[in-house]
Amino acid sequence: MSFYDFDIASNIVQLLPPDKRRNNNVAIAKSLIAAPIQWAHDLLFNTYYLGASCPNYSAGTYNYQDEVIYNKKVYSSLINGNTDLPTTSNWLLVSDNFLGVKERVLYSSNKLVLEYALNKEYSTTFRQPNDPVTPSPSDIYITNLTAILTGFRIGQTEAGSSSIGATTASASIGGSSPFVYVNNFQINIPTSLATSLGANYQSIIKNFVSQYIAAGLRYTIATY
């Protein structure tokens, strides 16, 4: 039970001034106020905050306040007999993501957490690592990449530094060594998912991942 689990109709009496709490006034308030306020409350504290429990959109007829998921977004029908795609004025955009904000704020660039988030976002299967029952990796899984550095290196120890003599060095110094960004990890996705997302699948996935990875981390996306 949450503080935000609030039923407007059952509490309409408390919302009225004491001298207005007559049966007729309560009945009118319930019919005129309770329904729209409860609807707005549920959109914010249920669909947006907790996440959508409605079905994915499929061509058909929808009635007033029916909710659907379309392109990862949540829409609510504003009319009865609605046969439009959820991109017209007959639909209200409730949330840009069907995942609730309560869950999304917990996502991070931690490998396991990010794997879970990616599989949840794209409706693929997440599996716990080293699970003896399902030893296969998640449908979308992450592999860490070892950095390969070239050029002159200065480290804290001799073993971690390049050598330099009077006229030569073990590696080129300065501008002759191009600066290269190093990818820290690789996101592996099924080819079928890339196909379903279309030619811009990398941009789509990066738009999601970039919200959660720590600054400075770089990655690449590969299909399998």
N, C-alpha and C positions, 0 to 999 in steps of 0.2 A: 504494500500500500504506500503510495507516494503522496506527498503534500499537494501535488498537482492533479491528483485524481479527484476531480471536482465535478459533481453532477449539478448542473444549473437548475433543472426542473425541481429537484428535491430540496433545493436551497433558495428557491425564489422568494419565499416569505422573508428570509433574512435580508434579502436585497431591497425590500420595500421599506419605506418609513413606517414606524409603528402605527400611525393613524391611518395608513392606507392598506392595512393588511386584512381587508374584508374579502370574503369568498369571491365576489365578482371581480375585484381588482387582481386577486391572485390568479384567477382563471385567465383573465385577459393578458396578464404579464407572461404567464406560461405559454400562451398561444402565440404572442407577438415577439417576445424577447428570448425565451429559453432556447428555442430551436436554433436561431442563428448564432447566438452566443456560444451554445454548446458546440456547434459545428466549427466555429472559429477556434474555440479552445482545443478541440480534438485535432484540428489541422496542425496546430503549433506543438502541443504537448504529446501527441501520439505519432502522427505521420512524420513530422519534421524532427522531433526530438528522439523518439524511440525507433523510428524506421517504418517503412511501408510494409504492410501485410497483404496488400491488394495484389491481384494477378497482373501478369503482363498483358499489354493491350493486344487485342485481336479484333479484326474487322467485325463489326456488329452494332447493336443498338444499346446505348447506355442511358440511364436515367439520372436525374438530378442528384448530385453529390456522390455518384459512383466514382471510385478512384481506380486508376490504372497506372502501370509502370510502362513508360515508352522512352526508348533510348536512355535508359538509366535514370530518367526523371519521373517524378510523380505528378499526375494531373488529376483534377477533380472536375467532373462534368457540371456545367452550370445550367443545363436544360434537360428536360425529359426528351426521349426519342433522339438522342444525340448519335449521329452516324459519322460525324467528322473525325478526321485524324486529330490527335491531341496537340495540334499546333495552331488551331484556329481560336477565334475569340469565344467559342462555345466551351472552352476548357480553361480552367484556372491552373497555372503552374504552382504547385504546392511546395516542391523542393527540387533543387538541381541534382539531388542524388537520392536514390531509394534507400541508401543506408542512413540510419539515424545519426544525428550529430553526436548523441551520447556515445555511440561506438566509434565514430570517426576521430574524435578528439584523442582516443587512446592509440591511434596508429602512429608508427614511428619508422625510422630506417633500420631498426633492429631486424636482422635477417628473418627470423621466425615470424615476427609480427607483420613484416611487409609481405611475406609469402601468404600469410593468412588473409591480409587485406586484398591482395591482388586476386586471389581465388574467390573471395567473397564478391568483389566488384564485378568480376567477369563470369560468375556462375559456373566456375570450374571446381574441381575437387581438391580440398586441402587435406593433407595427411600429416599426422605427427611424425617427426623424424625418428628413425630406428624403431618404428612400430612393428613388433613381430608378426602381427596379423596382416598388416598391409605395408610391407617393407618398401614398396615403390615410393618415389618422391611425389610431392604434390603435382597436379597438372601444370601449374605454374610454379617453378622453383628457381632459386637463386644460387649461383656459384660465385665464390669469391675469386678474384683474379690477382695473381702475384705481380707486383710492379716490377718492370724490367727497365732499369735506368741506364742510360748511356751518357758518355761524356765525362768530364772531370768531376770527381767527387771529393768533398772534404767532410770527413766524419770525426767523431770523437776519439776513435781509436785508429791505430795504423792500419789494421785490417779493413776498416771501413773507409779508407781514403785511397785516392789514386797516388801513385808515386811520381815525383818530379825531380829531374836532375838539372845540371848546369845548362844543358842545351836541349834536353828531351823530356817528355812526360809520357806516362802510360796511356793517357787519353787526351784528346784535344781540349783546349781551354778557351772559354769565352764564346764569342759570337760564331765560331765555326761549328759549334754544337747546337743544333736547332732545339728549341724548347718544345716538348711534347706533353700534351695532357694525358694522364694515365687513367684508364678506367679501373675503378675499384671492384666492381662486380658486374655480373652478367645476369639478366633476367631471361629465363628460358620459357617460351610459350609454345603450345601446340600449334602446328601449322593450320589446323582447322579453325582455331580462334583468330589467327591473323587473317585468314580468308574471310571469316564472318565480319570482321571489323573493317575490311576493305584496304585499299591501297595506303591509306594514312594510318595504319594500325600502330606504327611506332609513335606518331605524334599523339594519338589517343591515349596510349598507355603512359607516355611521358607526362602528359597533362595531369594524370592521376598521381603518378609516383612523385612528381616534383613537389607535391604538397607536403610530403612526409619525410623526404630524405634530408639529412643534415647538410648544411652548407659546405661546399668543397668536395663532396662525394660525386664521383662521375660513374656512369654505367653504360652498358650497351644492351641491346635486345636482340635475341637470336631465336629462331624457330627450330623445332625438331619434329 
